[in-house]
Amino acid sequence: MIIYHLIAITVAYILDLLIGDPPNWPHPVRWIGRLISSFDMLLNKGRYKKLKGVLLLLFVVFIVFIVCAGLIFIAYEINTAAGVAVEGIIIAAAIAQKSLKDASLEVYQPLKTGNIPDARKKLSYIVGRDTAHLDESEISRATIETVAENTSDGVTAPLFWALVGGAPLAMVYRAVNTCDSMVGNFSERYKEFGWASAKWDDVMNWIPSRLTGIIMLIANRSIHSNYRKAWMILFRDARNHPSPNSGWGEAAVAAILGIQLGGTNYYKEMVSNRAKMGDPMHPILADHILKSNTILSRTVLLFMLFLWIGGMTFALALT
């Protein structure tokens, strides 16, 4: 089965590069979001909110796993080609490399032409921080941080779990990640109810985020003039991020580009001082958004190669 997973992962990678997530097409993540919203309205009230949050996570994960596993089982019962095709399509829905690039370019284009208000507006679609008063450098920083963090969250992590457990586990990862996005915050409404979603998202991202940060530096060696210093920055700064996982992508990208990410953000006019990632060898410019996309592409391509090597090595060890 490992070889089928690897072929399906490759199909998914190609499909995502070519098609991405067309906005008018049905998408499983939207269905998962509606499911989470329904459980949120049903369970997020009264006492025992932390326990109810655990139940939400279990219900969502169980439903997503059963549906995906059932579809793939039926497809493989038809024939192997149908099984690989269905599995590839489902995995493609769990990754978002093209969408991530497109979203960052939506910010880059008006920013490059000097249309700061439009760049702020487009940025507000992809980040949670306040964008109304950001200048070019801060808009660029926010966009680069989004690409850096979501290289793992949106691409390599679901690919990693697809290798471990096929499309069902890739989509389970996406369900957990969506639960974290929707309820795993520290607002008064969700600080207890979203506890399980936030913690389990951290668990599922722990290995992929670290692999991604390391592979970023391996895949993008030529971009940075001081390779040894880049590695030092990664291991020095990644652990300083408030998230146990997000710092690996951000620190790696900062090290590769010779810029400094992190700093002061505002969320609904509340100040959030984030740890700084990297050394400010160069000022942050709009063109760094394009370079962060190059890092994303190279990283995912090398990650795919490592998945094949790891998967085939494991398969040979079992024979």
Salt bridges, closest charged atoms under 4 A:
ASP21 OD1 - HIS27 NE2 3.20
ASP40 OD1 - ARG189 NH2 3.07
GLU87 OE2 - HIS5 ND1 2.84
ASP102 OD2 - LYS98 NZ 2.96
GLU106 OE1 - LYS122 NZ 3.39
ASP118 OD2 - LYS122 NZ 3.70
GLU138 OE1 - ARG141 NH2 2.71
GLU145 OE1 - ARG129 NH2 2.72
GLU145 OE2 - ARG141 NH1 2.85
GLU188 OE1 - LYS191 NZ 3.39
ASP237 OD1 - ARG236 NE 2.67
GLU250 OE2 - HIS241 NE2 3.42
ASP279 OD2 - LYS229 NZ 3.47
ASP279 OD1 - ARG236 NH2 2.86
ASP287 OD1 - LYS112 NZ 3.14
